[in-house]
Amino acid sequence: MGILHHSENKSEYNKKQEKNDNQSNGVSRNKLFISLIIFLGIITLFLIQSKLSSSLSSNDSSNYMELDKLIEDCRKGKYGIERDRNILNLIGVLPKPSSGLSNIIQPGELLYGIIPPKQNYSIRTNSSLNKITLQFWDYADVDGDYIQIFQNGSAIAEPFKITHTIKNIVIENNGVIQVKGIKDGQNGISYGIKFESGSACINIIAEGEINTYTIIH
């Protein structure tokens, strides 16, 4: 009887040990599976980040287009739905304009979906004019953006909200015009500016930053 009892205890011990081993193996497999999922997630995030960084830093000239050509294509409905000649309802992925400078933009024209590079420009105007008028408007969504205009470092107007309604400001036909971002309503301050007897530009700016326009004759 002693031998039989001992054998039963040993058998019961072996069963418990086997159960514990199975549980340990199960825990180990779960930990391994979770570690594998985390590892794959990290690799995926790394690859996505690398692809985005590569895309943002790409200097491939094929990604860019002259702004006036892009506007003409958009007016023809090449990239989306043409609702009106002066209102471009753009959808999908647009080529990037190589510059915000344009000879065909009309003051007040809306150019939804076109994102110009943030740049400073030299603008040629008619030297026979002592004063010229600048025209400002929001060429995208009106979202509460404010700007202020300076000439040669001195403020020539109080900060104002840019909307689809044109804001006219008369300036001396010389020197450097500075446009300062005062308040960003959402996703950057986007605005259009048209120089009397000169070119028009669309540009972007952040709060506290300045775009400059040097008048040349």
DOZADREN-617685 format. One line per field, with one value per atom (N, C-alpha, C): x, y, z; residue number from 1. Coordinates in steps of 0.1 Angstrom, whole numbers. Example, Ala and Ser with C-alpha at 12.3 -4.5 7.8 and 13.67 -1.06 7.14 Angstrom:
DOZADREN-617685
px <- c(132 | 123 | 132 | 128 | 137 | 129);
py <- c(-57 | -45 | -33 | -22 | -11 | 0);
pz <- c(78 | 78 | 78 | 71 | 71 | 79);
pos <- c(1 | 1 | 1 | 2 | 2 | 2);
END
This chain:
DOZADREN-617685
px <- c(8 | 0 | 9 | 20 | 29 | 34 | 38 | 44 | 34 | 21 | 10 | 7 | 7 | 4 | 15 | 27 | 38 | 38 | 34 | 33 | 22 | 10 | 0 | 4 | 11 | 15 | 25 | 34 | 44 | 37 | 26 | 19 | 12 | 6 | -1 | 8 | 20 | 31 | 35 | 36 | 40 | 30 | 17 | 6 | 7 | 8 | 9 | 21 | 32 | 44 | 42 | 36 | 33 | 24 | 14 | 4 | 12 | 20 | 28 | 37 | 43 | 52 | 44 | 32 | 24 | 20 | 16 | 12 | 24 | 36 | 48 | 51 | 49 | 52 | 42 | 29 | 19 | 22 | 26 | 30 | 42 | 51 | 63 | 59 | 50 | 46 | 38 | 30 | 22 | 32 | 42 | 52 | 59 | 63 | 70 | 61 | 48 | 39 | 37 | 35 | 34 | 47 | 58 | 71 | 72 | 68 | 68 | 59 | 47 | 38 | 44 | 50 | 56 | 67 | 75 | 87 | 82 | 72 | 67 | 61 | 54 | 48 | 59 | 70 | 81 | 87 | 89 | 95 | 85 | 72 | 63 | 63 | 63 | 64 | 76 | 88 | 100 | 100 | 94 | 93 | 84 | 73 | 64 | 71 | 78 | 85 | 96 | 103 | 113 | 108 | 96 | 90 | 85 | 79 | 74 | 86 | 97 | 109 | 115 | 115 | 120 | 112 | 99 | 90 | 91 | 92 | 93 | 106 | 117 | 130 | 134 | 124 | 127 | 129 | 139 | 141 | 138 | 130 | 127 | 119 | 124 | 118 | 104 | 102 | 90 | 78 | 81 | 70 | 65 | 72 | 68 | 63 | 56 | 50 | 49 | 51 | 49 | 35 | 34 | 21 | 10 | 14 | 4 | -1 | 8 | 4 | -5 | -2 | -11 | -25 | -25 | -38 | -46 | -40 | -47 | -52 | -44 | -49 | -61 | -60 | -71 | -84 | -82 | -94 | -101 | -93 | -99 | -105 | -103 | -109 | -100 | -87 | -78 | -77 | -77 | -75 | -87 | -98 | -110 | -122 | -131 | -144 | -143 | -146 | -146 | -159 | -161 | -174 | -176 | -165 | -166 | -152 | -151 | -138 | -128 | -134 | -126 | -126 | -133 | -134 | -130 | -119 | -113 | -116 | -125 | -127 | -118 | -106 | -96 | -97 | -96 | -96 | -84 | -80 | -69 | -56 | -45 | -32 | -27 | -24 | -19 | -4 | 1 | 16 | 19 | 31 | 35 | 39 | 34 | 39 | 53 | 62 | 76 | 78 | 67 | 68 | 53 | 52 | 38 | 36 | 46 | 45 | 36 | 27 | 18 | 16 | 14 | 10 | -5 | -12 | -26 | -36 | -31 | -41 | -48 | -61 | -69 | -71 | -71 | -73 | -86 | -86 | -98 | -100 | -92 | -94 | -91 | -99 | -98 | -91 | -81 | -72 | -72 | -83 | -83 | -74 | -67 | -59 | -45 | -42 | -28 | -20 | -9 | -1 | 13 | 15 | 28 | 39 | 52 | 63 | 63 | 68 | 69 | 82 | 80 | 91 | 90 | 102 | 102 | 104 | 99 | 100 | 104 | 109 | 112 | 101 | 94 | 83 | 86 | 85 | 87 | 74 | 75 | 63 | 67 | 57 | 58 | 65 | 77 | 84 | 78 | 69 | 63 | 52 | 49 | 39 | 45 | 41 | 46 | 41 | 28 | 21 | 14 | 13 | 6 | -3 | -13 | -22 | -19 | -18 | -17 | -31 | -33 | -46 | -44 | -50 | -49 | -62 | -61 | -73 | -68 | -78 | -75 | -79 | -69 | -72 | -77 | -78 | -83 | -95 | -96 | -107 | -105 | -116 | -115 | -117 | -106 | -105 | -100 | -101 | -97 | -82 | -75 | -61 | -61 | -50 | -48 | -33 | -31 | -18 | -16 | -4 | -1 | 9 | 8 | 16 | 26 | 39 | 49 | 56 | 61 | 70 | 83 | 94 | 107 | 108 | 101 | 101 | 91 | 83 | 73 | 59 | 51 | 37 | 29 | 22 | 14 | -1 | -4 | -18 | -19 | -31 | -33 | -35 | -33 | -35 | -50 | -52 | -65 | -68 | -80 | -84 | -85 | -79 | -79 | -91 | -99 | -111 | -111 | -123 | -124 | -127 | -130 | -131 | -118 | -115 | -102 | -100 | -88 | -84 | -73 | -76 | -67 | -59 | -46 | -37 | -28 | -28 | -19 | -6 | 5 | 19 | 27 | 39 | 49 | 54 | 57 | 62 | 77 | 82 | 96 | 98 | 110 | 114 | 110 | 108 | 105 | 92 | 83 | 70 | 72 | 68 | 68 | 54 | 50 | 38 | 40 | 35 | 37 | 25 | 27 | 16 | 13 | 0 | -4 | -12 | -21 | -29 | -32 | -29 | -32 | -45 | -55 | -68 | -67 | -60 | -59 | -50 | -41 | -32 | -24 | -19 | -11 | -19 | -12 | -19 | -16 | -26 | -25 | -32 | -25 | -30 | -25 | -33 | -29 | -26 | -16 | -12 | -10 | -16 | -15 | -9 | 2 | 8 | 2 | -2 | -7 | 4 | 2 | 11 | 22 | 20 | 30 | 23 | 31 | 26 | 18 | 12 | 4 | 12 | 9 | 16 | 5 | 7 | 0 | 12 | 10 | 20 | 14 | 23 | 19 | 29 | 24 | 32 | 27 | 36 | 32 | 31 | 25 | 24 | 38 | 40 | 53 | 63 | 60 | 70 | 67 | 76 | 75 | 78 | 70 | 73 | 77 | 87 | 92 | 90 | 86 | 85 | 92 | 103 | 112 | 107 | 104 | 99 | 111 | 111 | 121 | 115 | 123 | 118 | 127);
py <- c(-12 | 0 | 12 | 12 | 24 | 27 | 16 | 17 | 23 | 18 | 23 | 37 | 41 | 55 | 64 | 60 | 68 | 70 | 59 | 60 | 70 | 70 | 79 | 93 | 95 | 109 | 114 | 105 | 109 | 112 | 104 | 106 | 119 | 122 | 135 | 147 | 145 | 155 | 158 | 147 | 148 | 155 | 152 | 159 | 174 | 178 | 192 | 199 | 192 | 197 | 199 | 190 | 191 | 202 | 204 | 215 | 229 | 229 | 242 | 245 | 234 | 236 | 241 | 235 | 239 | 254 | 258 | 271 | 281 | 277 | 285 | 286 | 275 | 276 | 285 | 284 | 293 | 307 | 311 | 324 | 329 | 320 | 323 | 326 | 317 | 319 | 332 | 336 | 348 | 360 | 360 | 371 | 372 | 361 | 361 | 367 | 363 | 368 | 383 | 388 | 402 | 410 | 404 | 411 | 411 | 401 | 401 | 412 | 413 | 423 | 437 | 440 | 453 | 456 | 445 | 447 | 450 | 443 | 446 | 460 | 464 | 478 | 488 | 486 | 496 | 497 | 485 | 485 | 492 | 489 | 496 | 511 | 516 | 530 | 536 | 529 | 534 | 535 | 525 | 525 | 537 | 539 | 550 | 563 | 565 | 578 | 580 | 569 | 571 | 575 | 569 | 572 | 587 | 591 | 605 | 615 | 612 | 620 | 621 | 610 | 610 | 618 | 617 | 624 | 639 | 644 | 658 | 664 | 656 | 661 | 659 | 653 | 651 | 664 | 664 | 676 | 673 | 662 | 658 | 669 | 675 | 687 | 683 | 670 | 665 | 667 | 669 | 672 | 686 | 695 | 709 | 713 | 724 | 730 | 745 | 752 | 766 | 770 | 779 | 782 | 786 | 794 | 798 | 786 | 777 | 765 | 757 | 755 | 748 | 754 | 768 | 775 | 772 | 773 | 771 | 757 | 747 | 734 | 732 | 738 | 737 | 744 | 755 | 762 | 753 | 745 | 736 | 723 | 722 | 710 | 698 | 700 | 688 | 680 | 687 | 681 | 679 | 684 | 683 | 689 | 694 | 699 | 714 | 720 | 734 | 740 | 746 | 752 | 766 | 773 | 786 | 790 | 799 | 803 | 808 | 815 | 821 | 814 | 802 | 794 | 780 | 776 | 763 | 753 | 744 | 733 | 721 | 722 | 712 | 700 | 688 | 676 | 667 | 658 | 649 | 656 | 650 | 654 | 663 | 676 | 686 | 686 | 689 | 692 | 705 | 705 | 717 | 728 | 740 | 752 | 755 | 757 | 760 | 774 | 783 | 796 | 801 | 811 | 817 | 829 | 832 | 844 | 841 | 850 | 847 | 860 | 858 | 869 | 868 | 858 | 856 | 856 | 855 | 856 | 869 | 868 | 880 | 883 | 896 | 899 | 893 | 886 | 880 | 866 | 861 | 848 | 837 | 827 | 816 | 804 | 799 | 788 | 777 | 771 | 760 | 749 | 744 | 732 | 735 | 747 | 750 | 756 | 750 | 754 | 758 | 771 | 777 | 775 | 776 | 776 | 790 | 790 | 803 | 809 | 821 | 828 | 843 | 849 | 864 | 867 | 878 | 881 | 895 | 897 | 911 | 913 | 925 | 928 | 940 | 939 | 950 | 958 | 971 | 980 | 991 | 999 | 1010 | 1022 | 1025 | 1036 | 1050 | 1051 | 1065 | 1068 | 1058 | 1059 | 1063 | 1073 | 1077 | 1068 | 1064 | 1056 | 1044 | 1033 | 1022 | 1015 | 1008 | 1001 | 986 | 981 | 967 | 962 | 950 | 943 | 930 | 928 | 916 | 908 | 895 | 887 | 873 | 865 | 851 | 843 | 836 | 828 | 814 | 811 | 797 | 799 | 791 | 792 | 804 | 811 | 822 | 816 | 816 | 809 | 818 | 831 | 840 | 844 | 844 | 848 | 863 | 868 | 882 | 885 | 896 | 901 | 916 | 920 | 935 | 938 | 950 | 955 | 966 | 964 | 974 | 978 | 990 | 994 | 1000 | 994 | 998 | 997 | 988 | 986 | 993 | 1002 | 1010 | 1005 | 1003 | 999 | 1009 | 1005 | 1014 | 1011 | 1001 | 998 | 990 | 990 | 982 | 968 | 958 | 944 | 942 | 934 | 932 | 917 | 913 | 900 | 899 | 888 | 886 | 877 | 881 | 874 | 873 | 869 | 868 | 882 | 892 | 906 | 912 | 919 | 925 | 937 | 937 | 949 | 957 | 970 | 979 | 987 | 988 | 996 | 1004 | 1017 | 1025 | 1027 | 1025 | 1027 | 1035 | 1039 | 1046 | 1035 | 1039 | 1029 | 1027 | 1023 | 1020 | 1012 | 1008 | 1001 | 987 | 983 | 969 | 968 | 959 | 957 | 944 | 945 | 934 | 930 | 917 | 912 | 903 | 907 | 899 | 891 | 879 | 871 | 874 | 878 | 883 | 872 | 865 | 855 | 844 | 832 | 820 | 814 | 815 | 809 | 794 | 788 | 774 | 770 | 761 | 755 | 765 | 776 | 785 | 797 | 808 | 820 | 821 | 820 | 820 | 833 | 839 | 852 | 854 | 862 | 867 | 882 | 886 | 900 | 904 | 915 | 920 | 934 | 936 | 949 | 956 | 969 | 977 | 978 | 975 | 976 | 965 | 955 | 945 | 931 | 921 | 908 | 906 | 894 | 889 | 878 | 875 | 864 | 857 | 844 | 838 | 833 | 834 | 831 | 826 | 820 | 815 | 820 | 821 | 826 | 821 | 821 | 817 | 829 | 827 | 838 | 843 | 856 | 862 | 863 | 856 | 855 | 867 | 869 | 880 | 876 | 879 | 878 | 892 | 892 | 905 | 906 | 918 | 920 | 933 | 931 | 943 | 948 | 961 | 968 | 972 | 968 | 972 | 978 | 987 | 993 | 990);
pz <- c(0 | 0 | 0 | 7 | 8 | -6 | -13 | -26 | -36 | -35 | -44 | -41 | -28 | -25 | -30 | -29 | -33 | -49 | -56 | -70 | -74 | -67 | -70 | -68 | -57 | -54 | -65 | -69 | -80 | -93 | -96 | -108 | -108 | -96 | -94 | -96 | -90 | -91 | -105 | -113 | -127 | -135 | -132 | -139 | -136 | -123 | -120 | -126 | -126 | -132 | -147 | -153 | -168 | -171 | -162 | -164 | -162 | -152 | -150 | -162 | -167 | -178 | -190 | -192 | -204 | -202 | -190 | -187 | -190 | -185 | -187 | -202 | -209 | -224 | -231 | -226 | -232 | -229 | -217 | -214 | -222 | -224 | -232 | -247 | -252 | -266 | -267 | -257 | -258 | -258 | -249 | -248 | -261 | -267 | -280 | -291 | -291 | -301 | -299 | -287 | -284 | -288 | -285 | -289 | -304 | -311 | -326 | -332 | -326 | -331 | -329 | -317 | -314 | -323 | -326 | -335 | -349 | -354 | -367 | -368 | -357 | -357 | -358 | -350 | -351 | -365 | -371 | -384 | -394 | -393 | -402 | -400 | -388 | -385 | -391 | -389 | -395 | -410 | -417 | -431 | -436 | -429 | -433 | -431 | -420 | -417 | -428 | -431 | -441 | -455 | -458 | -471 | -471 | -460 | -459 | -460 | -453 | -453 | -466 | -473 | -487 | -496 | -494 | -503 | -501 | -488 | -485 | -489 | -489 | -492 | -507 | -514 | -529 | -536 | -545 | -553 | -568 | -570 | -584 | -590 | -601 | -607 | -614 | -616 | -622 | -613 | -600 | -590 | -590 | -598 | -598 | -611 | -611 | -623 | -622 | -633 | -633 | -629 | -620 | -614 | -625 | -635 | -645 | -653 | -656 | -663 | -655 | -642 | -633 | -632 | -631 | -630 | -643 | -654 | -667 | -668 | -664 | -664 | -655 | -643 | -633 | -639 | -645 | -651 | -662 | -668 | -678 | -672 | -659 | -652 | -652 | -655 | -656 | -643 | -632 | -619 | -611 | -615 | -607 | -614 | -607 | -612 | -613 | -625 | -627 | -624 | -613 | -609 | -616 | -617 | -623 | -627 | -637 | -642 | -631 | -621 | -611 | -598 | -597 | -585 | -588 | -584 | -588 | -576 | -578 | -568 | -571 | -566 | -569 | -560 | -566 | -559 | -563 | -555 | -558 | -555 | -560 | -558 | -569 | -566 | -576 | -576 | -588 | -589 | -580 | -575 | -567 | -576 | -573 | -581 | -577 | -587 | -584 | -578 | -580 | -575 | -573 | -564 | -563 | -571 | -580 | -589 | -601 | -605 | -616 | -624 | -637 | -646 | -650 | -645 | -650 | -638 | -626 | -615 | -614 | -613 | -611 | -597 | -593 | -578 | -574 | -562 | -557 | -562 | -571 | -576 | -566 | -565 | -556 | -562 | -555 | -560 | -550 | -547 | -537 | -541 | -531 | -533 | -538 | -542 | -547 | -535 | -532 | -521 | -526 | -526 | -532 | -521 | -526 | -516 | -510 | -497 | -490 | -495 | -502 | -509 | -507 | -509 | -511 | -526 | -530 | -545 | -547 | -560 | -565 | -576 | -574 | -583 | -591 | -605 | -613 | -615 | -613 | -614 | -624 | -628 | -637 | -630 | -634 | -628 | -629 | -638 | -640 | -629 | -621 | -611 | -597 | -591 | -578 | -567 | -568 | -559 | -567 | -560 | -566 | -555 | -560 | -551 | -550 | -538 | -535 | -532 | -537 | -535 | -528 | -516 | -508 | -507 | -507 | -505 | -501 | -496 | -492 | -504 | -510 | -522 | -519 | -506 | -502 | -492 | -482 | -473 | -463 | -461 | -451 | -437 | -430 | -417 | -405 | -407 | -396 | -396 | -408 | -409 | -409 | -402 | -401 | -405 | -413 | -417 | -414 | -414 | -414 | -424 | -430 | -441 | -436 | -440 | -437 | -450 | -450 | -461 | -456 | -460 | -455 | -440 | -434 | -419 | -411 | -418 | -410 | -414 | -404 | -406 | -414 | -424 | -432 | -431 | -423 | -421 | -408 | -402 | -390 | -394 | -386 | -389 | -394 | -404 | -409 | -413 | -412 | -416 | -431 | -437 | -451 | -454 | -464 | -468 | -483 | -488 | -503 | -509 | -500 | -505 | -505 | -516 | -519 | -509 | -503 | -495 | -502 | -505 | -512 | -503 | -505 | -497 | -507 | -506 | -515 | -508 | -516 | -511 | -521 | -516 | -524 | -534 | -546 | -556 | -555 | -543 | -542 | -529 | -527 | -515 | -514 | -501 | -498 | -490 | -495 | -488 | -480 | -467 | -458 | -454 | -455 | -451 | -439 | -427 | -415 | -411 | -408 | -403 | -388 | -386 | -373 | -365 | -372 | -366 | -377 | -373 | -382 | -377 | -386 | -383 | -383 | -393 | -394 | -406 | -403 | -413 | -421 | -415 | -422 | -427 | -429 | -434 | -449 | -457 | -471 | -477 | -486 | -491 | -505 | -512 | -526 | -525 | -533 | -534 | -548 | -553 | -566 | -566 | -573 | -575 | -587 | -585 | -596 | -606 | -619 | -630 | -628 | -620 | -618 | -617 | -612 | -611 | -599 | -598 | -586 | -580 | -567 | -561 | -551 | -549 | -538 | -529 | -516 | -507 | -494 | -486 | -473 | -462 | -450 | -439 | -426 | -416 | -403 | -394 | -382 | -373 | -369 | -370 | -366 | -377 | -388 | -399 | -409 | -418 | -427 | -442 | -451 | -465 | -470 | -479 | -484 | -500 | -504 | -519 | -522 | -530 | -533 | -546 | -546 | -558 | -567 | -579 | -589 | -601 | -608 | -620 | -632);
pos <- c(1 | 1 | 1 | 2 | 2 | 2 | 3 | 3 | 3 | 4 | 4 | 4 | 5 | 5 | 5 | 6 | 6 | 6 | 7 | 7 | 7 | 8 | 8 | 8 | 9 | 9 | 9 | 10 | 10 | 10 | 11 | 11 | 11 | 12 | 12 | 12 | 13 | 13 | 13 | 14 | 14 | 14 | 15 | 15 | 15 | 16 | 16 | 16 | 17 | 17 | 17 | 18 | 18 | 18 | 19 | 19 | 19 | 20 | 20 | 20 | 21 | 21 | 21 | 22 | 22 | 22 | 23 | 23 | 23 | 24 | 24 | 24 | 25 | 25 | 25 | 26 | 26 | 26 | 27 | 27 | 27 | 28 | 28 | 28 | 29 | 29 | 29 | 30 | 30 | 30 | 31 | 31 | 31 | 32 | 32 | 32 | 33 | 33 | 33 | 34 | 34 | 34 | 35 | 35 | 35 | 36 | 36 | 36 | 37 | 37 | 37 | 38 | 38 | 38 | 39 | 39 | 39 | 40 | 40 | 40 | 41 | 41 | 41 | 42 | 42 | 42 | 43 | 43 | 43 | 44 | 44 | 44 | 45 | 45 | 45 | 46 | 46 | 46 | 47 | 47 | 47 | 48 | 48 | 48 | 49 | 49 | 49 | 50 | 50 | 50 | 51 | 51 | 51 | 52 | 52 | 52 | 53 | 53 | 53 | 54 | 54 | 54 | 55 | 55 | 55 | 56 | 56 | 56 | 57 | 57 | 57 | 58 | 58 | 58 | 59 | 59 | 59 | 60 | 60 | 60 | 61 | 61 | 61 | 62 | 62 | 62 | 63 | 63 | 63 | 64 | 64 | 64 | 65 | 65 | 65 | 66 | 66 | 66 | 67 | 67 | 67 | 68 | 68 | 68 | 69 | 69 | 69 | 70 | 70 | 70 | 71 | 71 | 71 | 72 | 72 | 72 | 73 | 73 | 73 | 74 | 74 | 74 | 75 | 75 | 75 | 76 | 76 | 76 | 77 | 77 | 77 | 78 | 78 | 78 | 79 | 79 | 79 | 80 | 80 | 80 | 81 | 81 | 81 | 82 | 82 | 82 | 83 | 83 | 83 | 84 | 84 | 84 | 85 | 85 | 85 | 86 | 86 | 86 | 87 | 87 | 87 | 88 | 88 | 88 | 89 | 89 | 89 | 90 | 90 | 90 | 91 | 91 | 91 | 92 | 92 | 92 | 93 | 93 | 93 | 94 | 94 | 94 | 95 | 95 | 95 | 96 | 96 | 96 | 97 | 97 | 97 | 98 | 98 | 98 | 99 | 99 | 99 | 100 | 100 | 100 | 101 | 101 | 101 | 102 | 102 | 102 | 103 | 103 | 103 | 104 | 104 | 104 | 105 | 105 | 105 | 106 | 106 | 106 | 107 | 107 | 107 | 108 | 108 | 108 | 109 | 109 | 109 | 110 | 110 | 110 | 111 | 111 | 111 | 112 | 112 | 112 | 113 | 113 | 113 | 114 | 114 | 114 | 115 | 115 | 115 | 116 | 116 | 116 | 117 | 117 | 117 | 118 | 118 | 118 | 119 | 119 | 119 | 120 | 120 | 120 | 121 | 121 | 121 | 122 | 122 | 122 | 123 | 123 | 123 | 124 | 124 | 124 | 125 | 125 | 125 | 126 | 126 | 126 | 127 | 127 | 127 | 128 | 128 | 128 | 129 | 129 | 129 | 130 | 130 | 130 | 131 | 131 | 131 | 132 | 132 | 132 | 133 | 133 | 133 | 134 | 134 | 134 | 135 | 135 | 135 | 136 | 136 | 136 | 137 | 137 | 137 | 138 | 138 | 138 | 139 | 139 | 139 | 140 | 140 | 140 | 141 | 141 | 141 | 142 | 142 | 142 | 143 | 143 | 143 | 144 | 144 | 144 | 145 | 145 | 145 | 146 | 146 | 146 | 147 | 147 | 147 | 148 | 148 | 148 | 149 | 149 | 149 | 150 | 150 | 150 | 151 | 151 | 151 | 152 | 152 | 152 | 153 | 153 | 153 | 154 | 154 | 154 | 155 | 155 | 155 | 156 | 156 | 156 | 157 | 157 | 157 | 158 | 158 | 158 | 159 | 159 | 159 | 160 | 160 | 160 | 161 | 161 | 161 | 162 | 162 | 162 | 163 | 163 | 163 | 164 | 164 | 164 | 165 | 165 | 165 | 166 | 166 | 166 | 167 | 167 | 167 | 168 | 168 | 168 | 169 | 169 | 169 | 170 | 170 | 170 | 171 | 171 | 171 | 172 | 172 | 172 | 173 | 173 | 173 | 174 | 174 | 174 | 175 | 175 | 175 | 176 | 176 | 176 | 177 | 177 | 177 | 178 | 178 | 178 | 179 | 179 | 179 | 180 | 180 | 180 | 181 | 181 | 181 | 182 | 182 | 182 | 183 | 183 | 183 | 184 | 184 | 184 | 185 | 185 | 185 | 186 | 186 | 186 | 187 | 187 | 187 | 188 | 188 | 188 | 189 | 189 | 189 | 190 | 190 | 190 | 191 | 191 | 191 | 192 | 192 | 192 | 193 | 193 | 193 | 194 | 194 | 194 | 195 | 195 | 195 | 196 | 196 | 196 | 197 | 197 | 197 | 198 | 198 | 198 | 199 | 199 | 199 | 200 | 200 | 200 | 201 | 201 | 201 | 202 | 202 | 202 | 203 | 203 | 203 | 204 | 204 | 204 | 205 | 205 | 205 | 206 | 206 | 206 | 207 | 207 | 207 | 208 | 208 | 208 | 209 | 209 | 209 | 210 | 210 | 210 | 211 | 211 | 211 | 212 | 212 | 212 | 213 | 213 | 213 | 214 | 214 | 214 | 215 | 215 | 215 | 216 | 216 | 216 | 217 | 217 | 217);
END
